[in-house]
Amino acid sequence: MVVDEIHRLPALFETLRGIIDDRRAAGERAGHFLLLGSASIDLMRQSSESLAGRVAHVELGPLDLMEIHGTDGDIADRLWVRGGFPESFLSESDRDSLTWRQSFVRSYLERDVPMFAPRMPAETIGRLWTMLAHAQGAPLQAARLASGLGVSAPAVARYVDLLVDLLLLRCLRPWSGNVGKRLVKTPKTYIRDSGMVHALLDLPDRDALLGHPVAGPSWEGFLIENLIGAAGGASTP
């Protein structure tokens, strides 16, 4: 059985636990339910609390080059420009794709952010999201972002953590043989879907993208996400 958007009905986890335990007692060890959610915060917490030892977590990112067999240059470019959300990638035109992505951004800020973080102002998070798109691939400068948003640096850190938890942002920490240094140094931030970067910056097509300073960092983030996917980094045990 497939249950979609399960984070909207957290009480269901208790019911599922009883059903799963009964089936396990009858010798059915796995494969009872596929639970889907559009964000990870409450879903991971609720499932870990209610279904401990009964659930495995798998993070499903947008489409990548391996899934679309993107050896053809035009197809790979389309994936880079439009991003990996199926509705965006498969749109009839670049303009239709951009419209879908910009609508996604608006609906996410209006619906999902208040649901997962009711005390965080959705408008401020939307402005931060756009600022991070302009700074794609740059080291996180919390003080500078805080000044631009009119909030404190700790508030920016909370907003960034929210975007990471919502699977919208990746914080890539620098490599160092010393684990302590790795944790202390400032991470680079990447909006995970390249199409969302371009939607936030209102870049409708490849020509507009190549004429914008974000082109290089956007391509870098696109490659990082594809390499992580190819390495099997999308799964969460």
Stockholm file with secondary structure:
# STOCKHOLM 1.0

chainA/1-237         MVVDEIHRLPALFETLRGIIDDRRAAGERAGHFLLLGSASIDLMRQSSESLAGRVAHVELGPLDLMEIHGTDGDIADRLWVRGGFPESFLSESDRDSLTWRQSFVRSYLERDVPMFAPRMPAETIGRLWTMLAHAQGAPLQAARLASGLGVSAPAVARYVDLLVDLLLLRCLRPWSGNVGKRLVKTPKTYIRDSGMVHALLDLPDRDALLGHPVAGPSWEGFLIENLIGAAGGASTP
#=GR chainA/1-237 SS CEECSGGGCTTHHHHHHHHHHHHHHTTCCSCCCEECCSCSHHHHHHHHHHSTTTCCEECCCSCCHHHHTTTSHHHHHHHHHHCSCHHHHTCSSHHHHHHHHHHHHHHIIIIIHHHHCTTSCHHHHHHHHHHHHHTTTSBCCHHHHHHHHTSCHHHHHHHHHHHHHTTSEEEECCCCSSHHHHHHSCCEEEESCHHHHHHHTTCCSHHHHHTSTTHHHHHHHHHHHHHHHHTTTTEEC
#=GC SS_cons         CEECSGGGCTTHHHHHHHHHHHHHHTTCCSCCCEECCSCSHHHHHHHHHHSTTTCCEECCCSCCHHHHTTTSHHHHHHHHHHCSCHHHHTCSSHHHHHHHHHHHHHHIIIIIHHHHCTTSCHHHHHHHHHHHHHTTTSBCCHHHHHHHHTSCHHHHHHHHHHHHHTTSEEEECCCCSSHHHHHHSCCEEEESCHHHHHHHTTCCSHHHHHTSTTHHHHHHHHHHHHHHHHTTTTEEC
//
